[in-house]
Amino acid sequence: MTSKELLYVEDALGHEQFFQSRCREVSQQLQDSDLKMCVEQISQKHRQIFSSLYGLLS
């Protein structure tokens, strides 16, 4: 992996961590159970994307 590609993956990892944590924060504030479940699913998707990107570094 080139240094430029590595920087891209590191940047993407940071974005995915941010999106995941932000979704968790928002879901804790929601009252509507359907909307809360939707945001929690989005958070899980970002966790999966993070794991996939992290796997590229192995």
C-alpha distances in whole Angstrom, upper triangle without the diagonal:
4,7,8,6,6,10,11,10,12,15,15,16,18,20,20,22,24,25,26,28,30,31,32,34,35,36,38,40,41,45,44,43,41,39,38,37,35,33,33,31,29,28,27,25,23,23,21,19,18,18,16,13,13,13,9,9,11
4,5,5,6,9,10,11,12,14,15,16,19,20,21,23,25,26,27,29,30,32,33,35,36,37,39,41,42,46,45,44,43,41,40,39,37,35,34,33,30,29,29,27,24,25,24,21,20,20,18,15,16,16,12,12,14
4,5,5,6,9,10,10,12,14,15,17,18,20,21,23,24,26,27,29,30,32,33,35,36,38,40,41,44,44,44,42,40,39,38,36,34,34,33,30,29,29,27,24,24,24,21,19,20,19,15,15,17,13,12,15
4,5,5,6,9,10,11,12,14,16,17,18,20,21,23,24,26,27,29,31,32,33,35,37,38,39,43,43,42,41,38,37,37,34,32,32,31,28,27,28,25,23,23,23,20,19,20,18,15,16,17,14,13,17
4,5,5,6,9,10,10,12,14,15,16,18,20,21,22,24,26,27,29,30,31,33,35,37,37,41,40,40,38,36,35,34,32,30,30,28,26,25,25,22,20,21,20,17,16,17,15,12,13,14,10,10,14
4,5,5,6,9,10,10,12,14,15,17,18,20,21,23,24,26,27,29,30,32,33,35,36,40,40,39,38,35,34,33,32,29,29,28,25,24,24,22,19,19,19,16,14,15,14,10,11,12,9,8,12
4,5,5,6,9,10,11,12,14,15,17,18,20,21,23,24,26,27,29,30,32,34,35,38,39,38,37,34,33,33,31,28,28,28,25,23,24,22,19,19,20,17,15,17,16,12,12,15,12,11,15
4,5,5,6,9,10,11,12,14,15,16,18,20,21,22,24,26,27,28,31,32,33,36,36,36,34,32,31,31,28,26,26,25,22,21,22,19,17,18,18,14,13,15,14,10,12,14,11,12,15
4,5,5,6,9,10,10,12,14,15,16,18,20,21,23,24,26,27,29,31,31,35,35,34,33,30,29,28,26,24,24,23,20,19,19,17,14,15,14,11,10,11,10,7,8,10,8,8,12
4,5,5,6,9,10,11,13,14,15,17,18,20,21,23,24,26,28,29,31,34,34,34,33,30,29,29,27,24,24,23,21,19,19,18,15,15,15,13,10,12,12,9,9,12,10,9,13
4,5,5,6,9,10,11,12,14,16,17,18,20,21,23,24,26,28,29,33,33,32,31,29,27,27,25,23,23,22,19,18,19,17,14,15,16,13,11,14,14,10,11,14,13,13,16
4,5,5,6,9,10,10,12,14,15,16,18,20,21,22,25,26,27,30,30,30,29,26,25,25,22,20,20,19,16,15,16,14,11,12,13,9,8,11,11,8,10,13,12,12,16
4,5,5,6,9,10,11,12,14,15,17,18,20,21,23,25,26,29,30,29,28,25,24,24,22,19,19,18,16,14,14,13,10,10,11,8,6,9,10,7,7,11,11,11,14
4,5,5,6,9,10,11,12,14,16,17,18,20,22,23,25,28,29,28,28,25,23,24,22,19,19,19,16,14,15,15,11,11,14,11,9,12,13,10,11,14,14,14,17
4,5,5,6,9,10,10,12,14,15,16,18,20,21,22,26,26,26,25,22,21,21,20,17,17,17,14,12,14,13,9,11,13,10,9,13,13,11,12,16,16,16,19
4,5,5,6,9,10,11,12,14,15,16,19,20,21,25,25,24,23,20,19,19,17,14,14,14,11,9,11,9,6,7,9,7,6,9,11,9,11,14,14,15,18
4,6,5,6,8,10,11,12,14,15,17,19,20,24,24,24,23,21,19,19,18,15,14,15,12,9,11,11,7,7,11,10,7,10,12,11,11,15,16,16,18
4,5,5,6,8,10,11,12,14,16,17,19,22,23,23,23,20,18,19,17,14,14,15,12,10,13,13,9,10,13,12,10,14,16,14,15,18,19,19,22
4,6,5,6,9,10,10,12,14,16,16,20,20,20,19,16,15,16,14,11,11,12,9,7,10,10,7,9,12,11,10,13,15,14,15,18,19,20,23
4,5,5,6,9,10,11,13,15,16,19,19,19,18,16,14,14,13,10,9,10,8,5,7,8,6,6,10,10,9,12,14,14,14,17,19,20,22
4,5,5,6,9,10,11,13,15,18,19,19,19,17,14,15,15,11,10,13,11,7,10,12,9,9,13,13,12,14,17,17,17,20,21,22,24
4,5,5,6,9,10,11,13,16,17,18,18,15,13,14,14,10,10,13,10,8,12,13,11,12,15,15,14,17,19,19,19,22,24,24,26
4,5,5,6,9,10,11,14,15,14,14,11,9,11,10,6,7,9,7,5,9,10,9,11,14,14,14,17,19,19,20,22,24,25,27
4,5,5,6,9,10,13,15,14,15,12,9,11,11,8,7,10,9,6,9,12,11,11,14,15,15,17,20,20,20,23,25,25,27
4,6,5,7,9,13,14,15,16,13,11,13,13,10,10,13,12,10,13,15,14,14,18,19,18,20,23,23,23,26,28,28,30
4,5,5,6,10,12,12,13,10,8,11,11,8,9,12,11,10,13,15,14,15,19,19,19,21,24,24,24,27,29,30,32
4,5,5,8,9,9,10,8,5,8,9,6,6,10,10,9,12,14,14,15,18,19,19,21,23,24,25,27,29,30,32
4,6,8,11,11,13,11,8,10,12,10,9,13,13,12,14,17,17,17,20,21,21,23,26,26,26,29,31,32,33
4,7,9,11,13,11,8,12,13,11,12,15,15,14,17,19,19,20,23,24,24,26,28,29,29,32,34,34,36
4,6,8,9,7,6,10,11,9,11,14,14,14,17,19,19,20,23,24,24,26,28,29,30,32,34,35,37
4,6,9,8,7,10,12,12,13,16,17,17,19,21,22,23,25,27,27,29,31,32,33,35,37,38,40
4,6,5,6,9,10,11,12,14,16,16,18,20,21,23,25,26,27,29,30,32,33,35,37,38,40
4,6,5,6,9,10,10,12,14,15,16,18,20,21,23,24,26,27,29,30,31,33,35,37,38
4,5,5,6,9,10,11,13,14,15,17,19,20,21,23,25,26,27,29,30,32,34,36,37
4,5,5,6,9,10,11,12,14,15,17,19,20,21,23,25,26,27,29,30,32,34,35
4,5,5,6,9,10,11,12,14,15,17,19,20,21,23,25,26,27,29,31,32,34
4,6,5,6,9,10,10,12,14,15,17,18,20,21,23,24,26,27,29,31,32
4,5,5,6,9,10,11,13,14,15,17,19,20,21,23,24,26,28,30,31
4,5,5,6,9,10,11,12,14,15,17,19,20,21,22,24,26,28,29
4,5,5,6,9,10,11,12,14,15,17,19,20,21,23,25,26,28
4,5,5,6,9,10,11,12,14,15,17,18,20,21,23,25,26
4,5,5,6,9,10,11,12,14,15,17,18,20,22,23,25
4,5,5,6,9,10,11,12,14,15,16,18,20,22,23
4,5,5,6,9,10,11,12,14,15,17,19,21,22
4,5,5,6,9,10,11,12,14,15,17,19,21
4,5,5,6,9,10,10,12,14,16,17,19
4,5,5,6,9,10,10,12,15,16,17
4,5,5,6,9,10,11,13,15,16
4,5,5,6,8,10,11,13,15
4,5,5,6,8,10,11,13
4,5,5,6,9,10,11
4,5,5,7,9,10
4,5,5,7,10
4,5,5,7
4,5,5
4,6
4
